[in-house]
Amino acid sequence: MTDVVVAGGGVIGLAVAWRAALTGLSVALVDDAPGDGASRAAAGMLAPVTEAAYGEHQLLALSRASLERWPSFAAELQEASGCPVPLSTAGTLLVGVDADDLVAIGELHAYQRELGLAADRLTPRECRRREPSLSTRIRGGLVVPGDHSVDPRALHAALVVAAAVAGVHTVPARAAELVVQAGRACGVELADGTQLPADTVVLAMGADSSRLPGVPAGAVPVRPVKGQILRLRGAPVLAGTVRALVRGRAVYLVPYGVGWLAVGATVEELGYDARVTAGAVLDLLRDAAEVVPASTELELVETLARFRPGTPDNAPLLGPCVLPGLVLATGHHRNGVLLTPVTADVTATLLATGVLPEVAAPFTAARFSGVTGDLVAPCS
């Protein structure tokens, strides 16, 4: 019997397991392919200001709280694991290629200013001064100095080591079913029939969270949102993240490592369609080339399709579930890497004390069902 079983070995599940173990809890993590889900396709943008959208004030507050934690989180993780956690603080540049794109950027900037967020308009020349590889077609842009990025695969590798050092027991198997006894979640059953009993189960299986047998119907409203992403490699072409509108279509280019460039990403409501499509690859490469022509000289190393865990309001599910003993850390949609520190901290606090920190209170599943969960009663 362990205190906590975490189902899911992406960056969210691993970070929760690591932080929970640091509180003194015994923790097991179950995943047959850790980091091969949405975490593998993530570009690693930490961009609450650039991602700010109308009507998402609470999500923006959570995202900014998480971004504030990122420097200390990365430093602590690097020290605990001995692995590099490359955090880029070069900022983010948002550019447009036609007049309509500039109108959209102007509207975003007005909203950012209304909220008091740090962002400044740039002329085409100022954009190219920051990023000389930008196309001469760029009509202007917006610089957000506080939106950063991190290498997501290096992050995952460091979390694997840190979790192990902290005493997390990783079980390389698939969680096949949530074990429920006397109306309470108290462990998981593996594909081979082995049961792992625990006082509390943390559900961090991303887009698969709602599909785990034993999870009450409708209790975890998560859907798959397909994203296709490319990785290129060659001579470095950018100093920092560039996001762009290309005649209304969004594309981003995120440099990391030495000469690596992530280009993404589609947002497709197609269920569990895992195909990498020629059309998506064509669109991404074409838009990337319009923004940074030198990207056409890079080697196309990888094409991926993965599923973001989306919720009805595209904000995460954090904290107790309607089923006692089940804690949610899922539904992060496009912001899984950004929200990793705050998710890990609030979930570990809940597990250790039974109290969900105030910053996470708006993101419980109760906002959809109106029914609050109960963590306190021990597993029978």
Secondary structure in CASP SS format (residue, H / E / C, confidence):
PFRMAT SS
TARGET T0000
AUTHOR 0000-0000-0000
METHOD secondary structure of the structure
MODEL  1
M C 1.00
T E 1.00
D E 1.00
V E 1.00
V E 1.00
V E 1.00
A E 1.00
G C 1.00
G C 1.00
G C 1.00
V H 1.00
I H 1.00
G H 1.00
L H 1.00
A H 1.00
V H 1.00
A H 1.00
W H 1.00
R H 1.00
A H 1.00
A H 1.00
L H 1.00
T C 1.00
G C 1.00
L C 1.00
S C 1.00
V E 1.00
A E 1.00
L E 1.00
V E 1.00
D C 1.00
D C 1.00
A C 1.00
P C 1.00
G C 1.00
D C 1.00
G C 1.00
A H 1.00
S H 1.00
R H 1.00
A H 1.00
A C 1.00
A C 1.00
G C 1.00
M E 1.00
L E 1.00
A C 1.00
P C 1.00
V C 1.00
T C 1.00
E C 1.00
A C 1.00
A C 1.00
Y C 1.00
G C 1.00
E C 1.00
H H 1.00
Q H 1.00
L H 1.00
L H 1.00
A H 1.00
L H 1.00
S H 1.00
R H 1.00
A H 1.00
S H 1.00
L H 1.00
E H 1.00
R H 1.00
W H 1.00
P H 1.00
S H 1.00
F H 1.00
A H 1.00
A H 1.00
E H 1.00
L H 1.00
Q H 1.00
E H 1.00
A H 1.00
S H 1.00
G C 1.00
C C 1.00
P C 1.00
V C 1.00
P C 1.00
L E 1.00
S E 1.00
T C 1.00
A C 1.00
G C 1.00
T E 1.00
L E 1.00
L E 1.00
V E 1.00
G E 1.00
V C 1.00
D C 1.00
A H 1.00
D H 1.00
D H 1.00
L H 1.00
V H 1.00
A H 1.00
I H 1.00
G H 1.00
E H 1.00
L H 1.00
H H 1.00
A H 1.00
Y H 1.00
Q H 1.00
R H 1.00
E H 1.00
L C 1.00
G C 1.00
L C 1.00
A C 1.00
A C 1.00
D E 1.00
R E 1.00
L E 1.00
T C 1.00
P H 1.00
R H 1.00
E H 1.00
C H 1.00
R H 1.00
R H 1.00
R H 1.00
E C 1.00
P C 1.00
S C 1.00
L C 1.00
S C 1.00
T C 1.00
R C 1.00
I C 1.00
R C 1.00
G E 1.00
G E 1.00
L E 1.00
V E 1.00
V E 1.00
P C 1.00
G C 1.00
D C 1.00
H E 1.00
S E 1.00
V E 1.00
D C 1.00
P H 1.00
R H 1.00
A H 1.00
L H 1.00
H H 1.00
A H 1.00
A H 1.00
L H 1.00
V H 1.00
V H 1.00
A H 1.00
A H 1.00
A H 1.00
V H 1.00
A C 1.00
G C 1.00
V C 1.00
H E 1.00
T E 1.00
V E 1.00
P C 1.00
A C 1.00
R C 1.00
A E 1.00
A E 1.00
E E 1.00
L E 1.00
V E 1.00
V E 1.00
Q E 1.00
A C 1.00
G C 1.00
R E 1.00
A E 1.00
C E 1.00
G E 1.00
V E 1.00
E E 1.00
L E 1.00
A C 1.00
D C 1.00
G C 1.00
T C 1.00
Q E 1.00
L E 1.00
P E 1.00
A E 1.00
D E 1.00
T E 1.00
V E 1.00
V E 1.00
L E 1.00
A C 1.00
M C 1.00
G H 1.00
A H 1.00
D H 1.00
S H 1.00
S H 1.00
R H 1.00
L C 1.00
P C 1.00
G C 1.00
V C 1.00
P C 1.00
A C 1.00
G C 1.00
A C 1.00
V C 1.00
P C 1.00
V C 1.00
R E 1.00
P E 1.00
V E 1.00
K E 1.00
G E 1.00
Q E 1.00
I E 1.00
L E 1.00
R E 1.00
L E 1.00
R E 1.00
G C 1.00
A C 1.00
P C 1.00
V C 1.00
L C 1.00
A C 1.00
G C 1.00
T E 1.00
V E 1.00
R E 1.00
A E 1.00
L E 1.00
V E 1.00
R C 1.00
G C 1.00
R E 1.00
A E 1.00
V E 1.00
Y E 1.00
L E 1.00
V E 1.00
P E 1.00
Y E 1.00
G C 1.00
V C 1.00
G C 1.00
W E 1.00
L E 1.00
A E 1.00
V E 1.00
G E 1.00
A C 1.00
T C 1.00
V C 1.00
E E 1.00
E C 1.00
L C 1.00
G C 1.00
Y C 1.00
D C 1.00
A C 1.00
R C 1.00
V C 1.00
T C 1.00
A H 1.00
G H 1.00
A H 1.00
V H 1.00
L H 1.00
D H 1.00
L H 1.00
L H 1.00
R H 1.00
D H 1.00
A H 1.00
A H 1.00
E H 1.00
V H 1.00
V C 1.00
P H 1.00
A H 1.00
S H 1.00
T H 1.00
E H 1.00
L C 1.00
E E 1.00
L E 1.00
V E 1.00
E E 1.00
T E 1.00
L E 1.00
A E 1.00
R E 1.00
F E 1.00
R E 1.00
P E 1.00
G E 1.00
T C 1.00
P C 1.00
D C 1.00
N C 1.00
A C 1.00
P C 1.00
L E 1.00
L E 1.00
G E 1.00
P E 1.00
C C 1.00
V C 1.00
L C 1.00
P C 1.00
G C 1.00
L E 1.00
V E 1.00
L E 1.00
A E 1.00
T E 1.00
G C 1.00
H C 1.00
H H 1.00
R H 1.00
N H 1.00
G C 1.00
V C 1.00
L C 1.00
L C 1.00
T H 1.00
P H 1.00
V H 1.00
T H 1.00
A H 1.00
D H 1.00
V H 1.00
T H 1.00
A H 1.00
T H 1.00
L H 1.00
L H 1.00
A H 1.00
T H 1.00
G C 1.00
V C 1.00
L C 1.00
P C 1.00
E H 1.00
V H 1.00
A H 1.00
A H 1.00
P H 1.00
F H 1.00
T C 1.00
A C 1.00
A H 1.00
R H 1.00
F H 1.00
S H 1.00
G C 1.00
V C 1.00
T C 1.00
G C 1.00
D C 1.00
L C 1.00
V C 1.00
A C 1.00
P C 1.00
C C 1.00
S C 1.00
END
